[in-house]
Amino acid sequence: MRATLRRNRDISLILLLFVLVAFAYSAINPLHEATDELRHYRFVRYIVQNGSLPVQGLEPCRSQSHHPPLIYLLGAAATFWIDTGRDVCYTPEANPFWAYRYADVGTDNKNQYLHGPDEAFPWSGEALAVHLVRGLNILVGAGVVWLTWATGRVIWPQKRALALGGTALVAFNPMFLYMSGAINNDVIAALSGVAVLYGCVRLLRDPAGLRPVWGVVLGALYGLALMSKFNMAAVLLLMGVAMTWVAWRRGQWRQWLQVGLLAGLVAALLAGWWFVRNQLLYGEPTGFRILTELWGARDPRDSFPVAVSELPHVWTTLWGRFGYGQIPLPEGVYRAMSWLVGLGLAGLAVPIFVRRQRDTPFIYLFMLVLNVAVAFGVLFNYMLVSPAGAMGRFFFPGLPALALLVFYGLDQWRRLLPLRRDTATAAAWGLNLAMLALALVALFGYLAPAYARPGSFAEADIPNPIDAQFDNLVKLRGYALSSDTLRPGEPLDVDLYWEVTGQPPGNYLLFVHVRDEDGLMVVQRDTHPGLGKLPSSQWRPGDRFYETVRLYIPETAYVPRTATVSIGLYAPTPPAYRLGITGPGGEAWGDALELGQVNLIPAGDAHPNPQNQNFNDEIRLVGYEYSQRLLHPGDALTVTLYWEALRDRLPDYLVQVHMVGEYDENQVWLTSDWRPQAGQLPTPEWAAGQIVRDSHLVLLPADLPPGVYRINVALLDATSRTRQNIVAEDGHWINDHLLLAPFHVEP
């Protein structure tokens, strides 16, 4: 063993670091925050508590019962002795604000659930069971790392650095570390995928060619792959190519048939029962049909453009986008990985232009490329039929092959440069260190802060001391506003310094309102205190914490205006009520505390309420205005829209103007679909750069209930009546309609 470790100190060190860092990811990540972890965990607990496998559609709550059971059986074997004290269908208390500004880098309500002290170390009950299954998955991930290295060593026996460098993109990929430290079946799918690849390249190296033992080995590997995840069936193509290549080169066609039949028999013995069970339960061997009935599906005839548009999300979730994607890394990380992978793949073409002896037989590179293509093909086909398919973790079975190809391609660039031979080793260690640094930055710079409790504060740190008492439960010691002048689209940060003075009976929610001089809401935020990470049910007298609540002034905010910022706490469950506020002397301050005023000013002066709303890269809304904002039933409201044509010869569009409720845009009170300027200037007659002033008359019903309303604007294709999407600067779709500022209808 010592001799083996000495010979393989490099991979031994990488494996040790992988296990330590993956364990840190697991320990920092709260229970069930990883994608679908709760449903994967339910599968494990169902086996433990019922002694059988769940049946799709008959289980008491949603689980991943459609998946083959290998990882879940292993998890049940590791945790059967733990009494969690909870039912299979236990669901943690949800954080209703967890999807706030989903794609933003930050720490604002990134937790899907409210987590309590029962998850703290030393673990017991459910926390212990979850972390044991996570630990098992870390060992599975370590197997993926080792097999990636071992595959590289078989392909390049004389170039150890190529295997070492390729392993870095697997071992220290932040997303692979994160998923290895969570409960899922994507990591064991990666293990079975790279195991099949390893078996295939070993077969290609075997001087005896096809022997019966390969039927047993490949059949066992394929059977385990089928029991890991049903879409692993596609790796049969790798096995077929490897066997056919060897048979063709050695003339072993009879052995090819023997090995194939033996592999099929072994795979059927290991995994055939699962497909027979599915046939008996669901009427087809995969169980996929009932899966689509229960979970929903896309029509692949219509979903190709959508799937293509989701590929950037697949890319980011391959390298590091934690939780359900709501904890991204900075965009620069994804660009850097794009450059790294792009340079590596481009380097594969260098031998074509540099005449030197080929250092890698064609068949090995072909097997790596084929593995990548199969994994991507499976992923993309799943995206065509599933709304949940755009996840990089589904590509994990192809990640080891991609990693080896990328570093091999990077190494090929050395052919163009006068570098020493040991440069590859230095580059391999350099890439490992760079990826390890990225993994640690992702862990401690983005994942850990997303779930960390808010910080405390000292007396000297309190700005604008105020000592406002909220129902003898908590005191606002001070506050700060980030600015007193804002433009539409800009953020306002509200810093709040709290001191707990009593034990709350449950969870209260915080509201932050910004109302203009007409009393109309400009923007509001509701959240659990501590931005979801310190709900009031967990407060203890004497606790001190500060938080920064960020609000974004809507791009459609009506300006110029002066607005007032106020906050309060309220009980959300019936009978809902707000906490009363008293001043330092006990004087009553009502139930909403005004913190200050901000001036809302236009972002430009070319048009009223300047906008930059790009509809389908063809027409831009550059401004709008109302004839008045205080109306009565029976009044007329003129909504004037300022459009800019982005090109000539536009399609024929209608402008749809809806009057909707302030908080329910589906509650349509009035609707109007007209060509611009009441049909006098249809969009096909517009010229690129032309500004069109388009007015719409909205007649309020005489029996309209008093309240606050909004105008909802959309651009419709005149023929199909489909709404056109609003496109962001980076090309993603924002929405297919635009809510303008509110207005008030009085009796």
CORHUWO-V49973 format. One record per residue. N is the residue number from 1. RES is the residue in one letter. SS is DSSP state (H for helix, E for strand, C for the rest). D_FIRST is the distance of its C-alpha to the first C-alpha in Angstrom with 2 decimals. Layout:
N	RES	SS	D_FIRST
N	RES	SS	D_FIRST
This chain:
1	M	C	0.00
2	R	H	3.82
3	A	H	5.40
4	T	H	5.03
5	L	H	6.14
6	R	H	8.59
7	R	H	9.89
8	N	C	10.43
9	R	H	11.63
10	D	H	14.86
11	I	H	14.13
12	S	H	11.74
13	L	H	14.82
14	I	H	17.19
15	L	H	15.65
16	L	H	15.78
17	L	H	19.32
18	F	H	20.32
19	V	H	19.57
20	L	H	21.39
21	V	H	24.32
22	A	H	24.69
23	F	H	24.82
24	A	H	27.48
25	Y	H	29.41
26	S	H	29.31
27	A	H	30.43
28	I	H	33.25
29	N	C	34.50
30	P	C	36.99
31	L	C	36.98
32	H	C	38.16
33	E	C	38.95
34	A	C	36.65
35	T	C	38.39
36	D	C	39.18
37	E	H	36.64
38	L	H	39.32
39	R	H	40.05
40	H	H	36.41
41	Y	H	36.03
42	R	H	39.22
43	F	H	37.74
44	V	H	34.91
45	R	H	37.46
46	Y	H	39.83
47	I	H	37.33
48	V	H	36.64
49	Q	H	40.36
50	N	H	41.82
51	G	C	39.20
52	S	C	39.98
53	L	C	39.69
54	P	C	42.38
55	V	C	45.11
56	Q	C	46.30
57	G	C	49.70
58	L	C	49.65
59	E	C	47.09
60	P	C	48.86
61	C	C	47.59
62	R	C	45.80
63	S	C	42.14
64	Q	C	39.90
65	S	C	40.85
66	H	C	41.27
67	H	C	37.54
68	P	C	35.32
69	P	C	33.61
70	L	H	29.84
71	I	H	28.83
72	Y	H	31.70
73	L	H	30.72
74	L	H	27.21
75	G	H	28.93
76	A	H	31.36
77	A	H	28.72
78	A	H	27.12
79	T	H	30.53
80	F	C	32.88
81	W	C	33.14
82	I	C	34.47
83	D	C	38.25
84	T	C	39.06
85	G	C	42.78
86	R	C	43.56
87	D	C	44.81
88	V	C	42.97
89	C	C	45.59
90	Y	C	45.30
91	T	C	45.81
92	P	C	45.45
93	E	C	48.62
94	A	E	49.01
95	N	C	49.88
96	P	C	52.88
97	F	C	52.65
98	W	C	49.04
99	A	C	49.99
100	Y	C	52.26
101	R	C	52.01
102	Y	C	48.94
103	A	C	47.84
104	D	C	48.33
105	V	C	45.55
106	G	C	45.91
107	T	C	45.67
108	D	C	48.90
109	N	C	48.46
110	K	C	45.10
111	N	C	44.15
112	Q	C	45.20
113	Y	E	45.28
114	L	C	46.46
115	H	C	43.56
116	G	C	44.12
117	P	H	42.48
118	D	H	41.09
119	E	H	38.20
120	A	C	37.25
121	F	C	34.14
122	P	C	33.40
123	W	C	33.49
124	S	C	35.25
125	G	H	37.01
126	E	H	36.95
127	A	H	35.07
128	L	H	32.17
129	A	H	32.26
130	V	H	32.36
131	H	H	29.48
132	L	H	27.27
133	V	H	28.04
134	R	H	27.51
135	G	H	24.06
136	L	H	23.29
137	N	H	24.64
138	I	H	22.47
139	L	H	19.35
140	V	H	21.29
141	G	H	22.00
142	A	H	18.37
143	G	H	17.98
144	V	H	20.94
145	V	H	19.49
146	W	H	16.25
147	L	H	18.48
148	T	H	20.89
149	W	H	18.42
150	A	H	17.13
151	T	H	20.83
152	G	H	21.64
153	R	H	19.02
154	V	H	20.63
155	I	H	24.07
156	W	C	23.52
157	P	C	20.85
158	Q	C	22.41
159	K	C	23.03
160	R	H	19.92
161	A	H	22.31
162	L	H	24.14
163	A	H	21.27
164	L	H	20.47
165	G	H	24.18
166	G	H	24.83
167	T	H	22.14
168	A	H	24.10
169	L	H	27.07
170	V	H	25.18
171	A	H	22.78
172	F	C	25.57
173	N	C	28.57
174	P	H	30.46
175	M	H	31.70
176	F	H	28.39
177	L	H	26.98
178	Y	H	30.17
179	M	H	30.14
180	S	H	26.47
181	G	C	27.60
182	A	C	30.56
183	I	C	31.40
184	N	C	32.13
185	N	C	31.25
186	D	H	31.07
187	V	H	27.37
188	I	H	26.46
189	A	H	28.98
190	A	H	27.10
191	L	H	23.85
192	S	H	25.73
193	G	H	27.50
194	V	H	24.55
195	A	H	22.83
196	V	H	26.01
197	L	H	26.05
198	Y	H	22.50
199	G	H	23.54
200	C	H	26.71
201	V	H	25.30
202	R	H	22.83
203	L	H	25.99
204	L	H	27.81
205	R	H	25.23
206	D	C	25.24
207	P	C	27.28
208	A	C	28.63
209	G	C	29.93
210	L	C	30.96
211	R	C	29.75
212	P	H	30.19
213	V	H	26.51
214	W	H	27.15
215	G	H	29.91
216	V	H	27.61
217	V	H	24.91
218	L	H	27.53
219	G	H	29.64
220	A	H	26.88
221	L	H	26.01
222	Y	H	29.74
223	G	H	30.41
224	L	H	27.85
225	A	H	29.43
226	L	H	32.84
227	M	H	31.78
228	S	H	30.47
229	K	C	33.72
230	F	H	36.64
231	N	H	37.09
232	M	H	33.76
233	A	H	35.90
234	A	H	36.56
235	V	H	33.12
236	L	H	34.63
237	L	H	36.17
238	L	H	32.85
239	M	H	31.95
240	G	H	35.48
241	V	H	35.43
242	A	H	32.14
243	M	H	33.36
244	T	H	36.82
245	W	H	35.64
246	V	H	33.64
247	A	H	36.59
248	W	H	39.04
249	R	H	37.22
250	R	H	36.59
251	G	C	39.63
252	Q	C	37.63
253	W	H	40.06
254	R	H	40.13
255	Q	H	36.35
256	W	H	36.64
257	L	H	38.93
258	Q	H	36.78
259	V	H	33.57
260	G	H	35.62
261	L	H	37.22
262	L	H	34.03
263	A	H	32.35
264	G	H	35.48
265	L	H	35.45
266	V	H	31.87
267	A	H	32.54
268	A	H	35.80
269	L	H	34.21
270	L	H	31.78
271	A	H	34.20
272	G	H	37.66
273	W	H	38.63
274	W	H	38.43
275	F	H	40.96
276	V	H	43.17
277	R	H	43.21
278	N	H	44.28
279	Q	H	46.96
280	L	H	48.35
281	L	H	48.30
282	Y	H	49.28
283	G	C	50.83
284	E	C	48.27
285	P	C	44.58
286	T	C	43.04
287	G	C	44.94
288	F	H	45.57
289	R	H	49.34
290	I	H	49.58
291	L	H	47.06
292	T	H	49.53
293	E	H	52.39
294	L	H	50.79
295	W	H	49.22
296	G	C	51.58
297	A	C	51.22
298	R	C	52.56
299	D	C	54.65
300	P	C	52.71
301	R	C	56.08
302	D	C	56.84
303	S	C	53.49
304	F	H	52.37
305	P	H	53.87
306	V	H	52.42
307	A	H	48.93
308	V	H	49.21
309	S	H	50.39
310	E	C	47.31
311	L	H	44.80
312	P	H	44.72
313	H	H	43.68
314	V	H	40.88
315	W	H	39.68
316	T	H	39.75
317	T	H	38.03
318	L	H	35.20
319	W	H	34.28
320	G	C	35.50
321	R	E	38.45
322	F	E	37.54
323	G	C	39.20
324	Y	C	41.66
325	G	C	41.98
326	Q	C	44.10
327	I	E	41.61
328	P	E	41.49
329	L	C	40.18
330	P	C	42.73
331	E	H	44.03
332	G	H	42.78
333	V	H	39.14
334	Y	H	39.96
335	R	H	41.97
336	A	H	39.16
337	M	H	36.75
338	S	H	39.55
339	W	H	39.88
340	L	H	36.17
341	V	H	35.83
342	G	H	39.23
343	L	H	38.43
344	G	H	35.20
345	L	H	37.01
346	A	H	39.90
347	G	H	37.60
348	L	C	36.91
349	A	C	40.47
350	V	H	40.09
351	P	H	39.23
352	I	H	42.54
353	F	H	44.47
354	V	C	42.39
355	R	C	42.60
356	R	C	39.29
357	Q	C	36.92
358	R	C	35.28
359	D	C	31.58
360	T	C	30.71
361	P	C	32.19
362	F	H	34.67
363	I	H	33.19
364	Y	H	29.99
365	L	H	32.09
366	F	H	34.46
367	M	H	31.79
368	L	H	30.80
369	V	H	34.49
370	L	H	35.22
371	N	H	32.55
372	V	H	34.13
373	A	H	37.57
374	V	H	36.82
375	A	H	35.36
376	F	H	38.37
377	G	H	40.79
378	V	H	39.59
379	L	H	39.83
380	F	H	43.28
381	N	H	44.65
382	Y	H	43.61
383	M	H	45.41
384	L	H	48.50
385	V	H	48.70
386	S	C	47.23
387	P	C	48.44
388	A	C	44.93
389	G	C	43.20
390	A	C	43.05
391	M	C	39.59
392	G	H	36.82
393	R	H	34.15
394	F	H	35.51
395	F	H	34.24
396	F	H	30.57
397	P	H	29.79
398	G	H	31.00
399	L	H	29.47
400	P	H	26.20
401	A	H	28.38
402	L	H	30.86
403	A	H	28.28
404	L	H	26.96
405	L	H	30.58
406	V	H	31.70
407	F	H	29.26
408	Y	H	29.86
409	G	H	33.57
410	L	H	33.30
411	D	H	31.63
412	Q	H	34.55
413	W	H	36.96
414	R	H	35.57
415	R	H	37.53
416	L	H	40.69
417	L	C	39.72
418	P	C	39.32
419	L	C	35.78
420	R	C	33.06
421	R	C	30.17
422	D	C	27.59
423	T	H	29.65
424	A	H	27.54
425	T	H	24.44
426	A	H	26.70
427	A	H	28.29
428	A	H	25.04
429	W	H	24.03
430	G	H	27.67
431	L	H	27.83
432	N	H	24.74
433	L	H	26.39
434	A	H	29.75
435	M	H	28.58
436	L	H	26.73
437	A	H	30.03
438	L	H	31.95
439	A	H	29.81
440	L	H	30.42
441	V	H	34.10
442	A	H	34.52
443	L	H	32.99
444	F	H	34.82
445	G	H	37.82
446	Y	H	38.82
447	L	H	37.00
448	A	H	37.07
449	P	H	40.71
450	A	H	41.83
451	Y	H	41.15
452	A	C	41.71
453	R	C	44.74
454	P	C	47.62
455	G	C	47.84
456	S	C	50.25
457	F	C	53.03
458	A	C	55.03
459	E	H	58.82
460	A	H	59.28
461	D	H	57.49
462	I	C	60.02
463	P	C	62.22
464	N	C	65.67
465	P	C	65.72
466	I	C	67.49
467	D	C	66.54
468	A	E	67.37
469	Q	E	66.76
470	F	E	65.74
471	D	C	67.05
472	N	C	65.73
473	L	C	62.17
474	V	E	61.04
475	K	E	62.65
476	L	E	62.44
477	R	E	62.35
478	G	E	62.56
479	Y	E	62.04
480	A	E	62.06
481	L	E	62.87
482	S	C	61.17
483	S	C	64.45
484	D	C	68.12
485	T	E	68.59
486	L	E	66.66
487	R	E	67.00
488	P	C	66.14
489	G	C	62.46
490	E	C	61.48
491	P	E	59.46
492	L	E	60.85
493	D	E	58.46
494	V	E	59.70
495	D	E	57.92
496	L	E	58.45
497	Y	E	57.80
498	W	E	57.77
499	E	E	57.99
500	V	E	57.73
501	T	C	60.64
502	G	C	60.48
503	Q	C	58.28
504	P	C	58.77
505	P	C	59.30
506	G	C	57.25
507	N	C	56.32
508	Y	E	58.86
509	L	E	58.65
510	L	E	59.60
511	F	E	62.02
512	V	E	62.88
513	H	E	66.08
514	V	E	67.72
515	R	E	71.33
516	D	E	73.89
517	E	C	77.46
518	D	C	78.67
519	G	C	76.31
520	L	C	74.22
521	M	E	70.45
522	V	E	68.77
523	V	E	65.20
524	Q	E	63.51
525	R	E	60.07
526	D	E	59.08
527	T	E	55.70
528	H	E	54.03
529	P	C	54.12
530	G	C	51.09
531	L	C	50.90
532	G	C	49.51
533	K	C	46.89
534	L	C	49.13
535	P	C	51.62
536	S	H	54.43
537	S	H	53.37
538	Q	H	50.49
539	W	C	52.79
540	R	C	53.43
541	P	C	56.46
542	G	C	55.73
543	D	C	53.16
544	R	E	53.76
545	F	E	52.42
546	Y	E	53.53
547	E	E	53.18
548	T	E	54.35
549	V	E	55.96
550	R	E	56.43
551	L	E	59.26
552	Y	E	60.13
553	I	C	63.82
554	P	C	64.39
555	E	C	65.27
556	T	C	68.39
557	A	C	69.55
558	Y	C	73.31
559	V	C	74.12
560	P	C	75.56
561	R	E	75.36
562	T	E	74.75
563	A	E	72.19
564	T	E	71.37
565	V	E	67.87
566	S	E	67.65
567	I	E	65.00
568	G	E	64.98
569	L	E	62.99
570	Y	E	63.77
571	A	E	62.79
572	P	C	61.87
573	T	C	62.49
574	P	C	66.07
575	P	C	68.22
576	A	C	66.88
577	Y	E	68.20
578	R	E	67.64
579	L	C	67.09
580	G	C	70.13
581	I	E	69.91
582	T	E	71.80
583	G	C	72.27
584	P	C	71.79
585	G	C	75.28
586	G	C	74.82
587	E	C	76.77
588	A	E	75.90
589	W	C	74.24
590	G	C	73.98
591	D	C	70.77
592	A	C	69.75
593	L	E	69.23
594	E	E	70.35
595	L	E	68.11
596	G	E	69.99
597	Q	E	71.27
598	V	E	69.92
599	N	E	71.96
600	L	E	71.00
601	I	E	72.11
602	P	C	72.03
603	A	C	69.27
604	G	C	72.03
605	D	C	75.78
606	A	C	76.33
607	H	C	76.66
608	P	C	76.93
609	N	C	73.55
610	P	C	71.64
611	Q	C	68.86
612	N	C	66.29
613	Q	E	65.62
614	N	E	64.64
615	F	E	65.58
616	N	C	63.77
617	D	C	64.07
618	E	C	67.78
619	I	E	69.67
620	R	E	68.97
621	L	E	70.59
622	V	E	71.54
623	G	E	73.57
624	Y	E	75.57
625	E	E	78.19
626	Y	E	80.14
627	S	C	83.90
628	Q	C	83.40
629	R	C	80.76
630	L	E	83.07
631	L	E	84.84
632	H	E	86.78
633	P	C	86.95
634	G	C	89.07
635	D	C	88.31
636	A	E	87.10
637	L	E	83.91
638	T	E	83.57
639	V	E	79.99
640	T	E	79.92
641	L	E	76.88
642	Y	E	76.37
643	W	E	74.55
644	E	E	73.44
645	A	E	73.04
646	L	C	69.90
647	R	C	71.18
648	D	C	74.28
649	R	C	75.09
650	L	C	73.27
651	P	C	73.12
652	D	C	75.66
653	Y	E	74.33
654	L	E	75.75
655	V	E	75.25
656	Q	E	74.49
657	V	E	75.57
658	H	E	74.78
659	M	E	75.87
660	V	E	73.17
661	G	E	72.47
662	E	C	70.82
663	Y	C	67.65
664	D	C	67.86
665	E	C	68.10
666	N	C	68.47
667	Q	C	71.76
668	V	E	74.06
669	W	E	77.63
670	L	E	79.02
671	T	E	77.89
672	S	E	79.27
673	D	E	78.11
674	W	E	80.18
675	R	C	79.97
676	P	H	80.04
677	Q	H	83.46
678	A	H	84.69
679	G	H	84.24
680	Q	C	86.27
681	L	C	83.35
682	P	C	80.69
683	T	H	77.31
684	P	H	77.87
685	E	H	80.62
686	W	C	78.44
687	A	C	77.57
688	A	C	74.32
689	G	C	74.57
690	Q	C	77.55
691	I	E	77.76
692	V	E	79.36
693	R	E	80.87
694	D	E	80.58
695	S	E	82.38
696	H	E	82.03
697	L	E	84.47
698	V	E	83.04
699	L	E	85.81
700	L	C	84.78
701	P	C	86.13
702	A	C	88.91
703	D	C	87.03
704	L	C	83.68
705	P	C	82.11
706	P	C	81.76
707	G	E	78.28
708	V	E	75.85
709	Y	E	75.14
710	R	E	73.30
711	I	E	73.77
712	N	E	71.07
713	V	E	71.30
714	A	E	69.80
715	L	E	70.45
716	L	E	71.13
717	D	E	71.38
718	A	C	75.04
719	T	C	74.37
720	S	C	71.18
721	R	C	71.60
722	T	C	67.87
723	R	E	66.91
724	Q	C	65.45
725	N	C	62.25
726	I	E	62.17
727	V	E	59.59
728	A	C	57.60
729	E	C	57.20
730	D	C	53.66
731	G	C	55.00
732	H	C	53.86
733	W	E	56.50
734	I	E	57.75
735	N	E	60.33
736	D	C	63.32
737	H	C	65.88
738	L	E	66.76
739	L	E	68.07
740	L	E	70.69
741	A	E	71.86
742	P	E	73.46
743	F	E	77.20
744	H	E	79.25
745	V	E	81.89
746	E	E	84.29
747	P	C	86.94
